[in-house]
Amino acid sequence: MRSNRAVVIGAGLAGLAAAVHLRRQGREVMLLEAGDSVGGCCATTDIDGYRFNDGAMYIALPRLLDHAFGRLGLDREALLPLRRIDVPQATILPGGTCVSFPDGGPARVTGEDGDARGEKLATELDQCLGKWRPILRLFADELLPWPLSAPRLMSKAWRIMPKLHGRLDAELRRLFSDPEARAAIAAILLYTGLPADRAPIAHIFGLIAMLDEGFHLPVGGMGAISELLRREFEAGGGELRLGARVTRIGVGNGRVASLTLADGEQFVAGTVVGTASAMATFGELVDPAQVPVSIARRLRGVKLSHRAVSVQLGLAGRIDAPAFAVNHVPLLERQHEFLAPQGERVEWLSYSVPSRILEDLAPPGGSVVEMFAAVDPALPASAWTDDMAGEVAAATEAALARLHPLDVRVRRVRGPQHFAQRMNLFDGALYGLSPAAGPMQQFPHATPIQGLFLAGQTSYPGYGVAPAMISGILAAEAVKAQVEAIAHPWSGSR
């Protein structure tokens, strides 16, 4: 293999972005994907006329997505039209109060004194936005798009760092006076897998992103993003190989030397970008004797995100949902119950209806509904069976059927074992590292092994559509920096 060639492991968003960026640098690039399609957690699967998400469900912070596309030399607006979600979230509380958040309009509260409570909530949301929007934009514009470093963090964010100390529940209590409105806002942020009393205060950025720029769907569904990047990569001369699972990254003398595939094929490799998580890369692909001490130490302290059972339904009729995502949750103090297994009788649930925004995701007159059900966090992905996932799915579907009439034509259920084995998510953890992990707990793009780089869920800036792309871009730029440093070892000292 020529020294100008790079190999990218994994054709999810991070791998695709890294591969496109490396091609733009003039390098030969081979992109290896273990599955039979690209996209990873940002892809879709079509079944009998229904299009289901394989992972990511919407786009937040389109300004960050535009930045990622711009770094790749692509015009996002021209290539990837987005549909803004009209009512991103609605939450229904135990007493029947519904709090909804129309895009660009004031929040609405139904129930006793709903108009007055809605006006009060609107005022408090404006105050919340005024406090947190500048901080989110600082992160989106000045921190997330660039390699993490303590000097950059201090120079850009030293004034706001004290505001990032504390827990989310305390901030919600400071900002919002109505307990039901507070619970509705906390429900928006339960996608992280953490209740507000365990979530860092920075998780409020999910709310601010919705209020500031709204949530969006790409026309054609979430898989349109990955397909666009695939076409760009192949049109630029990149080589994509599907069904090519890497089983070993050979390391010698402190640098990458070779790759081995599941079918026994071996070849020399001098530059490798791995997107299968740091845990899989160093725990499964690199010989343990070759794992750097600093990486081994960090691996021992890894805290994973939550697991879940995904329940997706293709319905013959329309579902009368008040928003794109609808939450049925308890008040703030009990929302940990939503994130725990609920047994045969599910009381709390959240569901999204992407076909409400993009009707062509379902046959005419039909709907797509998607839900994630909580599972026992102590049970590893390897312990799950299809029957176990089916039992969780049946209870979740029954809960939805108590709220809406369901004429189910397609049912798709995926448990933690599926996410681990088919989606290559380490131990089935949906986000890799826990969302509570701070930036300094992420793994570096340039590893201590020369020629080996990381991108994806466990490398800064973390999970999400735009951050995943940016992680791939930063890995590709780290490749370039290392190559230039080797070629011109004295240039940095002048």
C-alpha positions in Angstrom: 0.0 0.0 0.0 1.4 3.4 -1.0 2.1 5.8 1.8 -0.4 8.3 0.4 -3.2 5.9 1.0 -5.5 6.0 4.0 -8.0 3.4 5.2 -11.1 4.5 7.1 -12.9 1.8 9.2 -16.7 2.3 9.3 -19.0 4.2 6.8 -21.2 6.0 9.3 -21.3 9.8 9.2 -17.9 10.2 10.9 -16.2 7.7 8.5 -17.9 9.2 5.5 -16.9 12.7 6.5 -13.3 11.6 7.2 -13.1 9.8 3.9 -14.4 12.8 1.9 -12.1 15.2 3.6 -9.1 12.9 3.1 -9.9 12.7 -0.6 -10.1 16.5 -0.7 -6.5 16.5 0.6 -5.5 14.5 -2.4 -5.0 11.1 -0.6 -6.1 7.8 -1.9 -8.7 6.5 0.4 -10.3 3.1 1.0 -13.5 3.1 3.1 -14.3 -0.3 4.8 -17.8 -1.0 6.1 -18.7 -4.2 7.9 -22.4 -4.0 6.9 -24.1 -4.0 3.5 -24.9 -0.3 3.4 -23.5 3.1 4.6 -24.8 5.5 7.2 -24.5 3.6 10.4 -26.7 5.4 12.9 -27.7 8.0 10.3 -29.4 5.8 7.8 -32.9 4.5 6.9 -34.4 1.1 6.1 -37.4 0.7 3.8 -39.9 -2.1 4.6 -43.0 -2.6 2.5 -43.3 1.1 1.7 -42.4 2.4 5.2 -39.1 4.2 5.8 -37.7 3.8 9.3 -34.7 5.5 10.9 -31.8 3.3 11.9 -30.7 5.7 14.6 -30.7 9.5 14.4 -34.2 10.9 14.3 -33.8 14.7 13.5 -31.2 17.4 13.0 -30.6 20.0 15.7 -28.2 23.0 15.2 -28.3 23.3 11.4 -25.7 26.0 11.7 -23.2 23.3 12.9 -24.3 21.0 10.0 -23.7 23.9 7.6 -20.3 24.4 9.1 -19.4 20.7 8.6 -20.6 20.7 5.0 -18.6 23.9 4.4 -15.4 22.2 5.7 -16.0 19.5 3.1 -16.4 22.0 0.3 -20.2 21.2 0.0 -23.2 23.5 -0.2 -25.6 22.0 2.3 -28.5 24.2 1.4 -28.3 23.2 -2.3 -27.5 19.6 -1.8 -29.6 18.7 1.3 -32.9 20.6 1.7 -34.3 20.5 5.2 -37.9 20.5 6.4 -38.4 22.4 9.7 -40.5 20.6 12.2 -43.6 22.7 13.0 -44.2 21.4 16.6 -41.1 19.6 17.7 -42.3 18.5 21.2 -45.4 18.1 23.3 -45.6 16.6 26.8 -48.7 15.3 28.5 -48.6 15.2 32.3 -50.4 12.8 34.7 -53.3 15.2 35.4 -53.9 15.7 31.6 -52.1 19.0 31.2 -50.5 19.2 27.8 -47.5 21.5 27.2 -46.4 22.0 23.6 -43.7 24.0 22.0 -44.6 25.2 18.5 -41.6 26.2 16.3 -41.1 29.9 16.4 -44.2 30.5 18.6 -45.1 30.8 22.3 -45.4 27.6 24.3 -48.9 26.4 24.9 -50.4 25.0 28.1 -53.8 23.3 28.1 -55.8 22.7 31.3 -56.7 24.9 34.3 -55.5 28.5 33.8 -53.8 27.4 30.6 -53.6 30.8 29.0 -52.1 32.5 32.0 -49.6 29.6 32.6 -48.7 29.7 28.9 -47.9 33.4 29.0 -45.8 32.9 32.1 -43.9 30.0 30.5 -43.3 32.0 27.4 -41.7 34.8 29.4 -39.5 32.3 31.3 -38.5 30.6 28.1 -37.4 34.0 26.6 -35.3 34.6 29.7 -33.8 31.1 29.5 -33.0 31.7 25.8 -31.4 35.0 26.6 -29.1 33.4 29.2 -28.1 30.3 27.3 -28.3 31.1 23.6 -25.0 33.0 23.5 -23.3 30.2 25.3 -24.6 27.5 22.9 -23.6 29.6 19.9 -20.1 30.1 21.4 -19.8 26.3 21.6 -21.3 25.8 18.1 -19.2 28.5 16.4 -15.9 28.6 18.3 -15.4 25.3 20.2 -17.1 22.2 18.7 -15.8 22.7 15.1 -12.1 22.7 16.2 -9.8 20.3 18.1 -10.3 20.4 21.8 -7.5 21.9 23.8 -7.3 23.5 27.3 -5.8 26.8 25.9 -8.6 27.1 23.4 -11.2 26.3 25.9 -9.8 28.8 28.4 -9.3 31.6 25.8 -12.8 31.2 24.3 -14.9 30.1 27.2 -13.3 31.1 30.5 -16.0 33.6 31.3 -18.8 31.1 31.0 -17.2 28.1 32.6 -18.7 28.8 36.0 -22.2 28.6 34.5 -21.6 25.0 33.4 -21.1 23.7 36.9 -24.1 22.0 38.5 -27.0 19.7 37.6 -29.8 20.2 35.1 -32.6 19.9 37.6 -31.4 22.8 39.7 -31.2 25.0 36.7 -34.7 24.1 35.6 -36.0 24.9 39.1 -34.3 28.3 38.9 -35.7 29.1 35.5 -39.2 27.7 35.5 -41.8 28.3 38.2 -44.6 25.9 37.0 -43.9 22.3 38.1 -45.8 20.9 35.1 -44.0 23.2 32.6 -40.7 22.3 34.3 -41.5 18.6 33.8 -42.4 19.1 30.2 -39.1 20.9 29.5 -37.2 18.1 31.3 -39.0 15.5 29.1 -37.5 17.1 26.0 -34.0 16.2 27.3 -34.7 12.6 28.4 -33.3 11.4 25.0 -29.9 11.6 26.7 -30.9 8.6 28.9 -30.3 10.6 32.1 -32.9 12.1 34.4 -32.5 15.8 35.2 -31.1 15.2 38.7 -28.2 13.2 37.1 -27.7 15.2 34.0 -25.0 18.0 33.7 -26.4 21.5 33.3 -25.0 21.7 29.8 -27.8 19.3 28.7 -30.0 22.4 28.6 -28.4 23.0 25.2 -30.9 20.5 23.8 -33.7 22.8 24.7 -31.9 26.0 23.6 -31.1 24.3 20.2 -34.8 23.6 19.7 -35.9 27.1 20.7 -33.2 28.9 18.8 -32.9 27.1 15.4 -35.6 24.5 15.6 -35.4 20.8 14.7 -35.3 19.6 11.1 -35.6 16.6 8.9 -33.8 16.1 5.6 -36.1 15.7 2.6 -36.1 12.0 2.0 -35.3 11.1 5.6 -32.2 10.9 7.7 -30.4 8.5 5.4 -30.3 11.3 2.7 -27.3 12.7 4.6 -25.2 9.6 4.4 -26.1 8.8 0.8 -25.1 12.3 -0.2 -21.7 11.8 1.4 -21.3 8.4 -0.2 -21.9 9.8 -3.6 -19.5 12.6 -3.0 -16.8 10.2 -1.9 -17.2 7.8 -4.8 -17.5 10.6 -7.3 -14.2 11.9 -6.0 -12.4 8.6 -6.7 -12.7 7.0 -3.3 -13.0 3.2 -2.9 -15.9 1.9 -0.8 -16.0 -1.8 0.2 -19.1 -3.1 1.9 -19.1 -6.3 3.9 -15.5 -5.7 4.8 -15.2 -6.3 8.6 -11.9 -5.5 10.1 -10.8 -8.0 12.7 -7.2 -6.8 13.5 -5.2 -3.6 13.3 -1.6 -4.7 13.2 0.8 -2.4 15.2 4.6 -2.6 15.2 7.2 -0.3 16.6 4.6 2.1 17.9 2.9 2.6 14.5 0.1 1.1 12.4 1.5 -1.6 10.1 -1.4 -3.7 8.7 -5.1 -4.6 8.6 -6.8 -8.0 8.6 -10.3 -8.6 7.4 -12.8 -11.2 8.6 -12.3 -13.2 5.4 -8.5 -13.5 6.1 -7.4 -10.8 3.6 -4.4 -8.8 4.9 -2.7 -5.7 3.6 -0.2 -3.1 4.6 -1.7 0.0 6.1 0.2 3.2 7.1 -2.8 5.5 8.0 -6.0 4.2 9.6 -9.0 6.2 10.8 -11.2 4.0 13.1 -14.8 5.0 13.8 -15.9 1.9 15.7 -15.4 3.6 19.1 -12.2 3.7 21.1 -13.4 0.7 23.1 -13.8 -1.5 20.1 -10.6 -0.2 18.4 -8.3 -0.7 21.4 -10.3 -3.5 23.1 -10.9 -5.7 20.1 -8.8 -4.7 17.0 -5.4 -3.8 18.5 -3.3 -6.4 20.3 -3.6 -5.7 24.0 0.2 -5.7 24.3 0.3 -2.7 21.8 -2.3 -0.6 23.5 -0.6 2.6 25.0 -0.8 2.9 28.7 -2.6 6.2 28.5 -5.3 4.7 26.4 -5.6 1.6 28.6 -6.0 3.8 31.6 -8.8 5.8 30.0 -10.6 2.7 28.8 -10.8 1.4 32.4 -12.7 4.5 33.4 -15.2 4.5 30.5 -18.8 5.1 31.4 -21.2 4.0 28.6 -24.5 5.6 27.6 -27.9 3.8 28.0 -29.2 0.9 26.0 -32.8 0.6 24.8 -35.2 -1.4 22.7 -36.3 0.3 19.5 -39.9 -0.2 18.5 -41.0 1.1 15.0 -44.5 0.7 13.6 -45.8 1.2 10.1 -49.5 2.1 10.4 -52.2 2.0 7.8 -53.8 5.2 9.0 -52.8 8.6 10.3 -52.0 9.0 14.0 -53.4 12.0 15.7 -50.2 13.3 17.3 -50.0 16.9 18.6 -46.3 17.1 17.8 -43.4 15.4 16.1 -42.4 13.9 19.5 -45.0 13.3 22.2 -44.0 12.5 25.8 -46.2 11.0 28.5 -44.1 11.4 31.6 -44.4 12.1 35.3 -43.3 15.2 37.1 -39.6 16.1 37.3 -39.0 14.2 40.6 -40.2 10.9 39.2 -38.8 11.0 35.6 -36.2 8.4 36.5 -39.2 6.0 36.2 -39.4 6.7 32.5 -35.8 5.6 32.1 -36.2 2.3 34.0 -37.9 -0.9 32.8 -41.6 -0.8 33.4 -42.6 -4.4 33.0 -45.8 -5.6 31.3 -47.8 -2.4 32.0 -46.0 0.6 30.5 -47.2 3.9 32.0 -44.6 6.4 30.7 -43.6 6.5 27.0 -42.4 8.8 24.3 -43.0 8.4 20.6 -42.2 10.3 17.5 -44.1 10.5 14.2 -41.6 11.5 11.4 -44.3 10.9 8.7 -46.2 13.9 10.3 -43.4 16.1 8.7 -42.4 14.0 5.7 -45.6 12.2 4.4 -43.7 10.1 1.9 -42.0 8.1 4.6 -45.1 6.0 4.6 -47.6 4.8 1.9 -50.5 7.2 1.2 -52.6 7.7 4.3 -50.1 5.8 6.5 -47.8 6.7 9.4 -44.5 5.8 10.8 -44.2 5.8 14.6 -40.9 5.3 16.4 -40.2 4.6 20.1 -37.3 3.7 22.4 -38.1 1.7 25.5 -35.8 1.6 28.6 -34.1 -1.6 29.6 -32.2 -2.9 32.6 -28.8 -1.0 32.5 -27.1 -3.9 34.3 -27.9 -6.3 31.6 -25.2 -6.4 28.9 -26.1 -6.5 25.2 -24.8 -10.1 24.9 -27.5 -11.2 27.4 -30.4 -10.0 25.2 -32.4 -12.3 22.9 -35.0 -11.4 20.3 -37.8 -12.8 22.5 -36.7 -10.5 25.4 -36.7 -7.5 23.1 -40.1 -8.6 21.7 -41.6 -8.6 25.2 -40.4 -5.1 25.9 -41.7 -4.0 22.5 -45.1 -5.6 23.0 -45.6 -3.8 26.3 -44.6 -0.5 24.7 -46.9 -0.9 21.7 -49.8 -1.8 24.1 -49.2 1.5 25.9 -49.4 3.4 22.6 -52.5 1.5 21.6 -54.3 2.8 24.8 -53.7 6.3 23.4 -54.3 5.9 19.7 -56.1 3.3 17.5 -53.3 1.3 15.8 -53.6 -0.6 12.5 -50.1 -2.0 12.4 -48.9 -3.2 8.9 -45.2 -3.3 9.7 -43.5 -3.9 13.0 -39.7 -3.5 13.5 -38.0 -4.3 16.8 -34.3 -4.0 17.6 -32.8 -4.8 21.0 -29.4 -4.1 22.5 -27.9 -7.2 20.9 -28.9 -5.9 17.5 -27.3 -2.5 18.2 -24.1 -4.2 19.3 -23.8 -6.8 16.5 -25.5 -5.2 13.6 -24.9 -1.5 14.3 -21.5 -2.0 15.8 -22.4 0.1 18.9 -20.1 -1.1 21.7 -22.2 -3.2 24.1 -25.3 -1.8 22.6 -24.7 1.7 24.1 -26.7 4.1 21.9 -24.3 7.0 22.3 -21.0 5.2 23.1 -19.8 7.2 26.0 -22.4 8.5 28.5 -23.7 12.0 27.6 -22.5 13.0 31.1 -18.9 12.4 30.0 -17.1 15.7 29.7 -15.0 16.8 26.7 -11.8 15.8 28.5 -13.1 12.2 28.8 -13.4 11.8 25.1 -10.6 10.1 23.2 -8.1 12.1 21.0 -8.3 12.1 17.3 -4.6 11.4 17.0 -3.8 8.4 19.2 -0.3 7.6 20.7 0.1 5.0 17.9 1.5 6.7 14.9 -0.8 6.5 11.9 -3.9 5.5 14.0 -6.7 8.0 14.4 -10.1 8.0 15.9 -13.5 9.5 14.9 -17.1 9.0 15.9 -19.0 8.5 19.1 -16.1 8.4 21.5 -14.0 11.2 20.0 -14.6 14.9 20.6 -17.1 16.5 19.9 -19.3 13.5 20.6 -22.6 12.3 19.3 -25.3 13.8 17.1 -25.5 14.3 13.3 -23.3 17.4 12.8 -20.8 16.5 15.7 -20.3 13.1 14.1 -19.4 14.7 10.8 -17.1 17.2 12.5 -15.4 14.4 14.4 -14.5 12.7 11.1 -13.3 16.1 9.7 -11.1 16.7 12.7 -9.6 13.2 12.4 -8.8 13.8 8.7 -7.1 17.1 9.6 -5.1 15.3 12.4 -3.9 12.9 9.7 -2.7 15.8 7.6 -1.0 17.5 10.5 0.8 14.3 11.4 2.0 13.7 7.9 3.2 17.3 7.6 5.0 17.0 10.9 6.8 13.9 9.8 7.7 15.4 6.4 8.9 18.7 7.9 10.0 17.9 11.4 11.7 21.3 12.0 9.1 23.6 10.5 7.3 24.1 13.8 10.4 25.3 15.6 11.1 28.3 13.3 
